[in-house]
């Protein structure tokens, strides 16, 4: 049994799609699964016990004529693999075309109307309802393939070398780590930086807590005022760790305060409690899976607008009105209660 999964991006989407590979392998231990993945995300799945091979995709490189030879060579290679199943979980025109060109025995994808990709599939799986979470939509594909859906798998297995590195840096006796994720791709998905800084000051009043800030190099400007708010208490990791280390840091955190972005989905997959201020996006569809009660939002007629630009008369009101004191109270509630979540939250129909 040979399987190709197409889910090249983004970080959070790839993490949410991983149960598809886990459950296929649980049902068919002989399955050899290849994953079509953005090259920059490859470290997330390198060495994964359920992934035989990563098929690297370079979106920018494939756009112009100079990248076409590499793109065609990849397609030709996929065709020689004779996949039994080709599963497109991105379901855009580009991945739909690649799924079709791979010429597998059976091609299945999501019935997503954005770019008409469903025309490339043997079966297009409809979203069960407008509010069905993305993870449950991906799992719906497995039901059409006769693969049982259950929760008996580890979403993100420990990467021991990365875990050892993290343990060496964060294993201070009696210390609990609070993660902060101030960045997000959309500017209007970002809880205000000054709110993060005020939250850090409140957290710093507890000497047992240490704060770590996550993000890429581009998030350094967001981390700076947070670090300045509580000098000497912030461990700034923006742009300083790779994806395996990020996963293990999030596993080590007691709580993650996060915008709607990739690390939020990693934390949810690990069972790390999250507190997630939400504004323009719909938590029911793309929130922290298994922890939707951790989403904080205010009632506004325009939210969620599902748009990357805010047009409200009070800019970013959906996030600005979520005050630091509210978020701090939610963090304390999770710190003072039992650790919430499991390695794999319950899935619909399990």
C-alpha positions in Angstrom: 0.0 0.0 0.0 1.5 3.3 -1.2 0.0 6.6 -0.2 0.7 10.2 -1.2 -0.6 13.0 1.1 -0.6 16.6 -0.3 -0.6 19.2 2.4 2.3 21.5 1.7 1.3 24.3 4.1 0.9 26.1 6.5 2.5 24.9 9.7 -0.8 24.7 11.6 -2.6 23.0 8.7 0.1 20.4 8.4 0.0 19.6 12.1 -3.8 19.3 11.9 -3.5 16.9 9.0 -1.1 14.6 10.7 -3.8 12.3 12.2 -4.6 11.2 8.7 -1.2 9.7 8.4 -1.3 8.3 11.9 -4.6 6.5 11.4 -3.7 5.1 8.0 -0.6 3.6 9.4 -2.5 2.3 12.4 -5.0 0.6 10.1 -2.4 -0.5 7.5 1.0 -0.9 9.1 2.4 -1.8 5.6 1.4 1.6 4.2 4.3 3.6 2.8 3.3 7.3 3.1 4.9 10.1 1.2 4.1 13.7 2.1 4.1 16.6 -0.4 5.4 19.5 1.8 6.8 23.0 1.6 10.6 22.7 1.9 10.8 25.1 4.8 8.5 22.8 6.9 10.4 19.6 6.1 12.1 19.6 9.6 8.7 19.1 11.2 8.3 15.6 9.5 11.9 14.5 9.0 12.4 11.2 10.8 8.7 10.9 11.5 7.9 7.2 12.2 4.8 7.2 9.9 6.3 9.2 6.9 8.4 7.2 4.5 9.5 10.2 2.4 9.0 13.9 2.1 8.4 15.3 -1.4 9.7 18.8 -1.2 7.7 21.6 -2.7 9.2 25.1 -3.4 6.3 27.3 -4.1 8.4 30.4 -5.0 10.8 28.4 -7.0 8.1 26.7 -9.1 6.4 29.9 -10.1 8.7 31.1 -12.8 10.1 29.3 -15.9 13.4 28.5 -14.1 11.6 26.3 -11.6 9.5 24.4 -14.2 12.1 21.7 -14.8 12.2 20.8 -11.1 8.4 20.9 -10.9 8.0 18.6 -13.9 10.7 16.3 -12.5 8.8 16.0 -9.3 5.6 15.2 -11.1 7.3 12.5 -13.2 8.8 11.0 -10.1 5.3 10.9 -8.4 3.9 9.1 -11.5 6.5 6.4 -11.2 5.6 5.7 -7.6 2.3 4.1 -8.6 0.4 5.3 -5.5 -2.7 3.4 -4.4 -4.2 6.4 -2.8 -3.5 10.1 -3.5 -5.0 12.3 -0.8 -5.1 16.1 -1.3 -5.9 17.9 1.9 -4.9 21.3 0.6 -7.5 21.2 -2.2 -6.3 24.2 -4.2 -6.0 24.2 -7.9 -2.2 23.7 -7.7 -2.4 20.6 -5.4 -5.5 19.3 -7.2 -3.6 19.3 -10.5 -0.5 17.6 -8.9 -2.8 15.0 -7.3 -4.3 14.3 -10.7 -1.0 14.2 -12.5 0.4 11.7 -9.9 -2.0 9.2 -11.6 -2.6 7.1 -8.5 -5.1 4.3 -8.2 -7.6 6.4 -6.3 -7.6 10.2 -5.8 -9.5 11.9 -3.0 -9.6 15.4 -1.7 -11.8 18.0 0.0 -14.8 19.5 -1.7 -13.5 23.0 -1.4 -15.0 25.5 -3.8 -12.3 28.1 -3.6 -10.3 27.1 -6.7 -12.3 24.2 -8.2 -9.8 21.5 -7.2 -12.5 18.9 -6.7 -12.7 18.4 -10.4 -9.3 16.6 -10.2 -10.5 13.9 -7.8 -12.3 10.6 -8.0 -14.1 11.6 -4.8 -14.5 15.1 -3.2 -15.4 15.0 0.5 -17.8 17.7 1.6 -17.4 19.5 4.8 -20.1 17.9 7.1 -21.3 21.3 8.3 -20.2 24.9 7.9 -18.7 24.8 11.5 -17.0 21.5 11.2 -13.4 21.8 12.5 -10.6 21.4 9.9 -9.3 18.3 11.7 -12.7 16.6 11.6 -13.0 17.4 7.9 -9.6 15.8 7.2 -10.7 12.7 9.2 -13.9 12.5 7.1 -11.7 11.6 4.2 -10.6 8.5 6.0 -14.1 7.3 6.5 -14.5 7.3 2.7 -11.3 5.2 2.5 -12.6 2.7 5.1 -10.0 3.7 7.7 -11.3 3.6 11.3 -11.1 7.0 13.1 -10.1 6.8 16.7 -7.8 8.5 19.2 -5.3 5.8 19.9 -2.2 7.5 18.4 0.4 10.0 19.4 -0.1 13.2 17.4 3.5 14.5 17.7 5.9 11.9 19.0 8.9 13.0 21.1 12.0 13.9 19.1 14.6 12.8 21.7 17.5 14.9 20.5 15.4 18.1 20.4 13.8 17.2 23.8 17.2 16.7 25.4 18.2 20.2 24.2 15.1 21.7 25.6 15.4 19.9 28.9 18.9 21.2 29.4 17.6 24.8 29.0 14.2 24.7 30.8 14.4 22.1 33.6 14.8 24.5 36.5 13.3 22.8 39.7 10.0 24.3 40.7 9.7 26.4 37.6 6.8 26.5 35.3 7.1 28.0 31.8 4.5 30.2 30.2 4.8 30.5 26.4 3.8 33.6 24.5 3.3 33.6 20.8 2.8 37.3 19.7 3.1 36.8 16.0 0.7 35.7 13.3 0.6 35.9 9.5 -2.3 38.3 9.4 -1.7 41.6 11.3 -5.3 41.6 12.5 -4.9 38.2 14.1 -2.3 39.6 16.5 -3.4 40.3 20.1 -1.8 43.8 20.7 1.9 43.6 21.7 1.3 46.0 24.6 -1.3 43.5 25.9 1.3 40.8 25.8 3.8 43.1 27.7 1.2 43.9 30.3 0.4 40.2 30.7 4.1 39.4 31.1 4.3 41.9 34.0 1.3 40.2 35.7 2.9 36.8 35.2 6.2 38.0 36.6 4.6 38.7 39.9 4.7 34.9 40.5 8.4 33.9 41.1 7.7 30.3 40.1 6.9 31.3 36.5 9.3 31.9 33.7 8.2 33.3 30.3 9.4 32.2 26.9 8.5 34.0 23.7 8.2 32.1 20.4 8.2 33.3 16.9 10.3 33.6 13.7 13.0 36.1 13.0 10.3 38.5 11.7 8.7 38.5 15.2 11.8 39.9 16.9 10.2 43.4 16.9 7.2 42.0 18.7 9.2 40.2 21.3 11.4 43.3 22.2 8.7 45.3 24.1 7.6 42.2 25.9 11.1 41.5 27.1 11.6 45.1 28.1 8.5 44.9 30.3 10.1 42.4 32.6 13.9 42.5 32.2 15.6 39.3 33.0 12.4 37.2 33.1 11.9 36.6 29.4 13.6 33.9 27.4 13.3 35.2 23.8 13.5 32.3 21.2 12.3 34.3 18.2 14.2 33.0 15.2 16.6 31.0 17.4 15.1 27.4 17.2 14.0 25.0 14.6 10.6 23.2 14.3 11.6 20.1 16.3 12.8 22.3 19.2 9.7 24.4 19.0 7.5 21.3 19.4 9.5 20.2 22.5 9.4 23.6 24.0 5.6 23.7 23.6 5.5 20.2 25.2 7.4 21.6 28.2 5.2 24.7 28.7 2.5 24.7 31.3 0.4 27.2 29.3 0.7 28.9 25.9 -0.9 32.3 25.3 -1.2 32.5 21.5 -2.7 34.1 18.5 -4.4 32.0 15.9 -1.2 30.6 14.3 0.9 27.4 13.9 2.3 27.0 17.4 -1.3 27.2 18.7 -2.1 24.0 16.8 1.1 22.3 17.9 0.3 23.0 21.5 -3.3 21.7 21.1 -1.9 18.6 19.4 0.4 18.0 22.4 -2.3 18.6 25.0 -0.6 21.8 26.3 -3.2 24.1 27.6 -3.7 27.2 25.5 -5.3 30.6 26.0 -6.1 32.0 22.6 -7.5 35.5 21.9 -9.5 35.3 18.6 -10.6 38.1 16.4 -11.2 37.7 12.6 -11.1 34.0 12.4 -13.7 31.3 13.2 -12.5 29.2 16.2 -15.1 26.5 15.4 -13.4 25.8 12.1 -9.7 26.5 12.9 -9.3 26.9 16.6 -7.2 24.8 19.0 -8.6 21.3 18.4 -10.0 19.8 21.6 -9.6 23.1 23.5 -12.2 25.4 21.9 -13.2 26.5 25.4 -9.7 28.1 25.6 -10.7 30.6 22.9 -11.3 34.2 24.1 -13.4 36.5 22.0 -15.7 39.5 22.3 -19.1 39.9 20.7 -19.0 42.2 17.7 -21.3 42.2 14.7 -18.3 42.0 12.3 -16.4 39.2 14.1 -15.4 36.8 12.8 -15.0 38.7 9.5 -12.5 36.1 8.0 -10.6 39.0 6.4 -6.9 39.8 6.7 -7.6 43.6 7.0 -9.7 45.3 9.7 -12.4 47.7 8.5 -14.1 48.3 11.8 -14.5 51.9 13.0 -12.5 50.9 16.1 -9.5 49.2 14.6 -8.9 45.7 15.9 -11.6 46.1 18.5 -12.2 42.3 18.5 -8.7 41.8 19.9 -8.1 45.1 21.8 -11.1 44.6 24.0 -9.6 41.3 25.2 -7.7 42.8 28.1 -4.5 41.5 29.8 -6.4 41.0 33.1 -8.8 38.6 31.4 -6.1 36.6 29.7 -4.1 36.5 33.0 -7.1 35.1 34.8 -7.5 32.4 32.2 -3.8 31.5 32.5 -4.1 31.3 36.3 -7.1 29.1 36.0 -5.2 26.6 33.9 -2.1 26.8 36.1 -4.1 26.2 39.3 -6.3 23.4 37.8 -5.4 20.0 36.4 -3.5 19.9 33.1 -6.1 20.0 30.4 -6.1 18.2 27.1 -4.7 14.8 26.0 -2.0 13.9 23.4 -4.9 13.4 21.0 -8.2 15.1 21.8 -11.4 13.2 21.1 -12.4 13.2 17.4 -15.9 13.2 16.1 -17.3 9.7 15.8 -14.5 8.1 17.9 
